[in-house]
Each structure stands twice: as structure tokens, then as C-alpha cells.
Amino acid sequence: MLNRRTALTAGLYSLAAAALPARPQLTAGRAGPARSAGPSDIARIRQMCDYFQEMDDLYGGGHGRTTVAAYLVHEVTPLLRGTSGQARPALFTTAAEMTYLLAWMTADDMRAGLAQRYYIQAIRLADEAGNPLMRSTALRSLSVQAISLGHNQAGHALAEAAAEGARNAEPRRRAWITGMRAETLAAHGHDRHGAHRLLAQAEADLEHADSLPEHEWTGNYRRESFEHQVGLTLAQLGDYKAAEEHYALSISARRPGERRTRALIGAELARIQLRQRHPDQAAQTLLSLRDDLTTVTSQRLSGALSQVRAGWRQYRQDLVVDEADRMLDTVIRPS
């Protein structure tokens, strides 16, 4: 669980993340005078976190990331430095959640080293709060980032570490982490049997979960999220046709506010369709998501769309592909 041994073998998969201060930067002396927090302060920070999370999925990590960082430094840090007693665990948990969100936004903006720093800061804040589930949440997302960067062994180790801290979690959060374990097992070991077993375990936990915890946005794992995870796992195993079906199911069930999520899964679906030599279907997929693609600011999305564009270059004579390609002129943002 990101002890010294884990950090050497799994967690710190880039030199940028290894260059960490001894204590969280958020508690350093860059902000104003220390202040003591009460329940109203914690409630206010949680409301702001919910708002920032909603804006993130509407507009992408490139929109508002620096605002979240400034809020943490100027509004949250002084409270972390001045609060003790009963309010301290709840305050540090809330700060960990917002730092986790900032890490997610930073990863979406393709600033990998900085995102890793923020994730590890979130882990340290969760430790200060005595909150192992928040720690596991950050470890899981470090795993997501590792897999996306091609560090499959590290991603697998991080997902297993996340599971260690979530043994006593409620079924929905267990399913969220188990699904990630399946994806990393497929990516790292290409273990088809083991990955399918973990997916079945995640699905069983999801079916036994209580009603949706709408007030929780970390670990709020729904059926459409599971379908996406299945698609990712099957794609790692090379089962592109089945992955395509699960990606499509996930997109169709997404809520109106999940623009960035829909756009990213759409890009994944288009890439899978290209792998199967169906450029017209890939183009139709992206054209059907025009409103999402043109609204979201995400370097991760731009990178995925650039790969799609490179993949269908030889098919530009197709009218649908040409239309989609011209649309991407206005969508892909320079890094």
C-alpha cells in the first residue's frame, strides 16, 4: 500500500513522481495564516469539490484545473495547518478528495508527473485522516494512469495495493477496484481466465450493491462504468469485437453531464473499430458525439483523437471519414 517497497517496485513509475517533498506540499507555508476549521468549513469545501467535479466532466481537465489548485492552496491549506481535534479527520479526508480530483484533472491535461505528485499527496492526506478507502481510491487512479502510459506491471501492482486497502469496503467500491484489477491483469499478464474471473466478481458485487450513493462521486460505480471496464479489459486481451459492444453500451447509458467521459469512450470505440478495419463506423461514432467533442478541453482526448485520425488517413476518400476528419480540425487541441 505504497510503503517503501511498493514505491520502489510499482508506484513511482516516473522520475517526476519520485521527486517528492518529505511532507505534502499542500501543508507548506505558501498560503496565508493557519486557521481552524469547523463543520461549516468542511461542508463548504465538499460543496466546492462537488462543483469542480461536475465542471470537470462537463468541460474536461484542461478547464478549471488551475482554479482548483488555487482553491486548495489559498482556501484549504490554511485550515489543514490550523485544525486539530475532532474536525481534523473529516477535513483531511475532504482535502484528500479535492487533491485527488486535481490529480485526475491534471492527468486529463496530460501532465503525468505532476498528476502523480498530486495523487501521492492525496494518499498522504488520506493517511493523515486515517481513511484507507480514500487511500485505495488514489491508488486505483494511479493504476489507471500507469496503464494508460504503458507501465502495465506498475499498474497491476497499484491495483492490487488498492484492493488491499478496500477489503472492508461496501460492494460498489469493491466492484470499482476489482474491475481495475481485471484490466491490469489483462494488460500485464494477458491472463484471460483471471481477468474474466475478476470481472465476474466485480459484476456480482455491483449487483449486490445498495442504491446509488449520489452524494459520493469517488467510487460511484454504475453499470455503465462497469461496461466501460469490461471493454477496456477485453481490448487488452485482443477481443476487439466484444470490446466494441461494451464500449457502445457504456456510451449509450451515460448521463447528459458526462461529456468528457462519453467523448473519451467514443475515442476508444473509434480506435477499436479502426483496428477491425471499419473506418466508416469509426467516423460515424465520432460524428455522433460532435457536441461532446467540441465542448471538452482534454489533452488526453486530443491525443486519442489524433491516433484515430492517423489510423484513417488512407480512407479519407470516404465521404463520412472526410466529414469526421474535418470536424477533428476544430476539436484536436495542440499540446
C-alpha positions as CSV (number, residue, x, y, z in Angstrom):
1,M,0.0,0.0,0.0
2,L,2.6,2.4,-1.2
3,N,5.1,1.6,1.5
4,R,8.8,2.0,0.7
5,R,9.0,-1.4,-1.1
6,T,5.9,-0.7,-3.2
7,A,7.1,2.7,-4.2
8,L,10.3,1.2,-5.5
9,T,8.6,-1.6,-7.4
10,A,5.4,-0.1,-8.6
11,G,4.1,3.3,-7.6
12,L,6.8,5.7,-8.7
13,Y,7.0,4.8,-12.3
14,S,8.5,8.1,-13.4
15,L,11.3,10.2,-12.1
16,A,9.0,13.2,-11.9
17,A,6.9,11.4,-9.3
18,A,9.9,10.3,-7.3
19,A,10.9,13.9,-6.7
20,L,8.5,14.4,-3.8
21,P,8.9,16.6,-0.7
22,A,9.0,14.9,2.7
23,R,5.6,16.3,3.6
24,P,2.6,17.2,1.4
25,Q,3.2,20.5,-0.4
26,L,-0.4,21.5,0.4
27,T,0.6,21.9,4.0
28,A,3.6,24.0,3.2
29,G,3.9,27.7,4.2
30,R,2.9,29.2,0.8
31,A,-0.7,30.1,1.9
32,G,-2.0,32.5,4.4
33,P,-2.0,32.2,8.2
34,A,-3.2,28.9,9.7
35,R,-6.9,28.8,10.5
36,S,-9.0,26.3,12.5
37,A,-11.9,24.6,10.6
38,G,-15.3,23.6,11.8
39,P,-18.2,21.6,10.3
40,S,-19.3,24.6,8.1
41,D,-15.9,24.9,6.6
42,I,-15.7,21.2,5.8
43,A,-19.2,21.3,4.3
44,R,-18.2,24.3,2.1
45,I,-15.1,22.6,0.8
46,R,-17.2,19.5,0.0
47,Q,-19.7,21.5,-2.0
48,M,-16.9,23.2,-3.9
49,C,-15.4,19.8,-4.6
50,D,-18.7,18.6,-6.0
51,Y,-19.0,21.6,-8.2
52,F,-15.4,21.3,-9.5
53,Q,-16.1,17.6,-10.3
54,E,-19.2,18.4,-12.2
55,M,-17.4,21.0,-14.2
56,D,-14.6,18.6,-14.9
57,D,-16.8,16.0,-16.5
58,L,-18.7,18.7,-18.4
59,Y,-15.6,20.5,-19.8
60,G,-12.5,18.4,-19.2
61,G,-9.4,18.6,-17.1
62,G,-8.0,21.5,-19.1
63,H,-10.8,23.7,-18.0
64,G,-10.5,25.0,-14.4
65,R,-7.5,22.9,-13.3
66,T,-5.6,25.9,-12.1
67,T,-8.6,27.2,-10.3
68,V,-8.9,24.0,-8.3
69,A,-5.2,24.2,-7.5
70,A,-5.5,27.8,-6.3
71,Y,-8.5,27.0,-4.2
72,L,-6.6,24.2,-2.5
73,V,-3.6,26.4,-1.7
74,H,-5.5,29.5,-0.6
75,E,-8.6,28.1,1.0
76,V,-7.8,24.6,2.2
77,T,-4.1,24.7,3.1
78,P,-4.5,27.3,6.0
79,L,-7.2,25.0,7.5
80,L,-5.0,21.9,7.3
81,R,-2.3,23.8,9.1
82,G,-4.5,25.1,11.9
83,T,-7.1,22.4,12.6
84,S,-6.8,19.8,15.3
85,G,-9.3,17.7,17.4
86,Q,-12.5,16.1,16.1
87,A,-12.7,18.1,12.9
88,R,-9.2,17.1,11.7
89,P,-10.0,13.6,10.1
90,A,-13.0,14.9,8.2
91,L,-11.1,18.0,7.0
92,F,-8.1,15.9,5.8
93,T,-10.4,13.4,4.0
94,T,-12.1,16.3,2.2
95,A,-8.7,17.8,1.3
96,A,-7.7,14.4,0.0
97,E,-10.8,14.2,-2.2
98,M,-10.1,17.6,-3.7
99,T,-6.4,16.8,-4.3
100,Y,-7.5,13.5,-5.9
101,L,-9.8,15.5,-8.2
102,L,-7.0,17.9,-9.1
103,A,-4.7,14.9,-9.8
104,W,-7.4,13.4,-12.1
105,M,-7.8,16.8,-13.9
106,T,-4.0,17.1,-14.3
107,A,-3.8,13.6,-15.7
108,D,-6.5,14.5,-18.2
109,D,-4.4,17.5,-19.2
110,M,-1.6,15.1,-19.9
111,R,0.8,16.4,-17.2
112,A,1.8,12.9,-16.0
113,G,4.5,13.7,-13.5
114,L,2.5,16.5,-11.8
115,A,-0.6,14.3,-11.7
116,Q,1.4,11.6,-9.9
117,R,2.6,14.1,-7.3
118,Y,-1.0,15.1,-6.6
119,Y,-2.2,11.5,-6.3
120,I,0.6,10.8,-3.8
121,Q,-0.3,13.9,-1.9
122,A,-3.9,12.6,-1.8
123,I,-2.6,9.4,-0.4
124,R,-0.7,11.2,2.3
125,L,-3.7,13.3,3.2
126,A,-5.8,10.2,3.4
127,D,-3.2,8.7,5.8
128,E,-3.4,11.8,8.0
129,A,-7.2,11.4,8.0
130,G,-7.0,7.6,8.8
131,N,-9.1,6.9,5.8
132,P,-7.9,3.7,4.0
133,L,-10.7,3.8,1.4
134,M,-9.6,7.2,0.2
135,R,-6.1,5.9,0.0
136,S,-7.3,3.0,-2.1
137,T,-9.2,5.4,-4.3
138,A,-6.0,7.3,-5.1
139,L,-4.0,4.1,-5.6
140,R,-6.6,2.9,-8.1
141,S,-6.3,6.1,-10.2
142,L,-2.5,5.9,-10.1
143,S,-3.1,2.4,-11.6
144,V,-5.3,3.9,-14.3
145,Q,-2.6,6.4,-15.2
146,A,0.1,3.7,-15.2
147,I,-1.8,1.5,-17.6
148,S,-2.6,4.5,-19.9
149,L,1.2,5.3,-20.0
150,G,2.1,1.7,-20.8
151,H,3.5,0.8,-17.3
152,N,1.5,-2.4,-17.1
153,Q,3.4,-4.1,-14.3
154,A,3.2,-0.9,-12.1
155,G,-0.4,-0.6,-12.9
156,H,-1.1,-4.1,-11.8
157,A,0.8,-3.7,-8.6
158,L,-1.0,-0.5,-7.8
159,A,-4.5,-2.0,-8.4
160,E,-3.6,-4.9,-6.1
161,A,-2.4,-2.4,-3.5
162,A,-5.7,-0.5,-3.8
163,A,-7.6,-3.8,-3.3
164,E,-5.7,-4.5,-0.1
165,G,-7.0,-1.3,1.5
166,A,-10.6,-1.9,0.3
167,R,-11.2,-5.4,1.8
168,N,-13.9,-4.0,4.1
169,A,-15.4,-1.6,1.6
170,E,-19.0,-1.7,0.5
171,P,-19.7,-3.8,-2.6
172,R,-19.9,-0.9,-5.0
173,R,-16.4,0.4,-4.2
174,R,-15.1,-3.2,-4.2
175,A,-16.5,-3.7,-7.7
176,W,-14.9,-0.4,-8.8
177,I,-11.4,-1.6,-7.7
178,T,-11.9,-5.3,-8.8
179,G,-12.8,-4.1,-12.3
180,M,-9.5,-2.2,-12.4
181,R,-7.6,-5.3,-11.2
182,A,-9.2,-7.2,-14.1
183,E,-7.9,-4.6,-16.6
184,T,-4.4,-4.6,-15.2
185,L,-4.2,-8.4,-15.2
186,A,-5.2,-8.4,-18.8
187,A,-2.6,-5.7,-19.6
188,H,0.2,-7.1,-17.6
189,G,-0.2,-10.9,-17.7
190,H,-2.6,-11.3,-20.6
191,D,-4.4,-13.7,-18.2
192,R,-7.7,-14.2,-19.9
193,H,-9.1,-16.6,-17.3
194,G,-8.0,-14.5,-14.4
195,A,-9.3,-11.3,-15.9
196,H,-12.7,-12.8,-16.7
197,R,-12.9,-14.2,-13.1
198,L,-12.3,-10.7,-11.7
199,L,-14.9,-9.2,-14.0
200,A,-17.4,-11.7,-12.8
201,Q,-16.5,-10.9,-9.2
202,A,-16.9,-7.2,-9.9
203,E,-20.3,-7.7,-11.5
204,A,-21.5,-9.8,-8.6
205,D,-20.5,-7.1,-6.1
206,L,-22.2,-4.5,-8.3
207,E,-25.4,-6.4,-8.4
208,H,-25.4,-6.7,-4.6
209,A,-24.6,-3.0,-4.0
210,D,-27.0,-0.7,-2.2
211,S,-28.8,2.0,-4.1
212,L,-26.7,4.6,-5.9
213,P,-24.8,6.9,-3.4
214,E,-25.4,10.0,-5.4
215,H,-23.6,12.1,-2.9
216,E,-20.4,10.1,-3.4
217,W,-18.5,10.8,-6.6
218,T,-15.4,8.7,-5.8
219,G,-16.2,5.0,-6.3
220,N,-19.7,5.8,-7.5
221,Y,-19.5,2.8,-9.8
222,R,-22.6,2.2,-12.0
223,R,-23.5,-0.4,-14.7
224,E,-22.3,1.9,-17.5
225,S,-18.9,2.3,-15.7
226,F,-18.6,-1.5,-15.5
227,E,-19.4,-1.9,-19.2
228,H,-16.5,0.5,-19.9
229,Q,-14.2,-1.5,-17.7
230,V,-15.2,-4.7,-19.4
231,G,-14.5,-3.1,-22.8
232,L,-11.0,-1.9,-21.6
233,T,-10.2,-5.4,-20.3
234,L,-11.4,-7.2,-23.5
235,A,-9.4,-4.7,-25.6
236,Q,-6.3,-5.5,-23.6
237,L,-7.0,-9.2,-24.4
238,G,-7.4,-8.5,-28.1
239,D,-11.1,-9.3,-28.2
240,Y,-12.0,-6.2,-30.2
241,K,-15.4,-7.1,-31.3
242,A,-16.7,-7.8,-27.8
243,A,-14.9,-4.7,-26.5
244,E,-16.7,-2.7,-29.1
245,E,-20.1,-3.9,-27.9
246,H,-19.3,-3.0,-24.3
247,Y,-18.0,0.5,-25.2
248,A,-21.2,1.2,-27.1
249,L,-23.3,0.1,-24.2
250,S,-21.4,2.3,-21.8
251,I,-21.8,5.4,-24.1
252,S,-25.5,4.9,-24.6
253,A,-26.2,4.8,-20.9
254,R,-24.2,7.9,-19.9
255,R,-25.9,10.8,-18.3
256,P,-26.1,14.2,-20.1
257,G,-23.4,15.8,-17.9
258,E,-20.8,13.1,-18.6
259,R,-19.5,14.8,-21.7
260,R,-15.8,14.1,-21.2
261,T,-16.4,10.5,-20.2
262,R,-18.6,10.0,-23.3
263,A,-16.1,11.6,-25.6
264,L,-13.1,9.6,-24.2
265,I,-15.0,6.3,-24.5
266,G,-16.1,7.3,-28.0
267,A,-12.5,7.8,-29.0
268,E,-11.6,4.4,-27.6
269,L,-14.5,2.9,-29.5
270,A,-13.4,4.5,-32.8
271,R,-9.9,3.2,-32.3
272,I,-11.3,-0.3,-31.8
273,Q,-13.4,0.0,-34.9
274,L,-10.3,1.1,-36.9
275,R,-8.4,-2.0,-35.6
276,Q,-11.2,-4.1,-37.2
277,R,-10.8,-2.1,-40.5
278,H,-14.1,-0.3,-40.1
279,P,-13.2,3.4,-40.7
280,D,-16.7,4.4,-41.7
281,Q,-18.0,3.1,-38.4
282,A,-15.2,4.9,-36.5
283,A,-16.2,8.1,-38.3
284,Q,-19.9,7.7,-37.5
285,T,-19.0,7.1,-33.9
286,L,-17.2,10.4,-33.6
287,L,-19.7,12.4,-35.6
288,S,-22.5,11.1,-33.3
289,L,-20.5,12.7,-30.4
290,R,-19.9,16.0,-32.1
291,D,-21.4,18.1,-29.3
292,D,-19.3,16.4,-26.6
293,L,-16.1,16.5,-28.7
294,T,-16.3,20.2,-29.5
295,T,-17.0,21.2,-25.8
296,V,-14.5,19.2,-23.8
297,T,-10.9,20.5,-23.2
298,S,-8.8,17.5,-22.6
299,Q,-5.3,16.7,-23.9
300,R,-5.9,13.0,-23.2
301,L,-8.9,13.2,-25.6
302,S,-6.9,15.2,-28.2
303,G,-4.2,12.5,-28.1
304,A,-6.7,9.7,-28.6
305,L,-8.4,11.5,-31.5
306,S,-5.0,12.2,-33.1
307,Q,-4.4,8.4,-33.1
308,V,-7.8,7.8,-34.7
309,R,-7.0,10.5,-37.3
310,A,-3.7,8.9,-38.2
311,G,-5.4,5.5,-38.5
312,W,-8.0,6.5,-41.0
313,R,-5.7,8.7,-43.2
314,Q,-5.7,6.2,-46.0
315,Y,-9.5,6.2,-46.0
316,R,-10.0,9.9,-46.5
317,Q,-11.7,9.4,-49.8
318,D,-14.7,8.0,-47.9
319,L,-17.2,10.9,-47.5
320,V,-18.1,10.0,-43.9
321,V,-14.5,9.7,-42.9
322,D,-13.7,13.0,-44.6
323,E,-16.5,14.8,-42.8
324,A,-15.3,13.4,-39.4
325,D,-11.7,14.3,-40.2
326,R,-12.7,17.9,-41.0
327,M,-14.6,18.0,-37.7
328,L,-11.5,16.9,-35.8
329,D,-9.7,20.0,-37.2
330,T,-11.8,22.0,-34.8
331,V,-11.5,19.5,-31.9
332,I,-7.9,18.4,-31.5
333,R,-6.0,21.0,-29.5
334,P,-2.2,21.4,-29.7
335,S,-0.3,20.1,-26.6
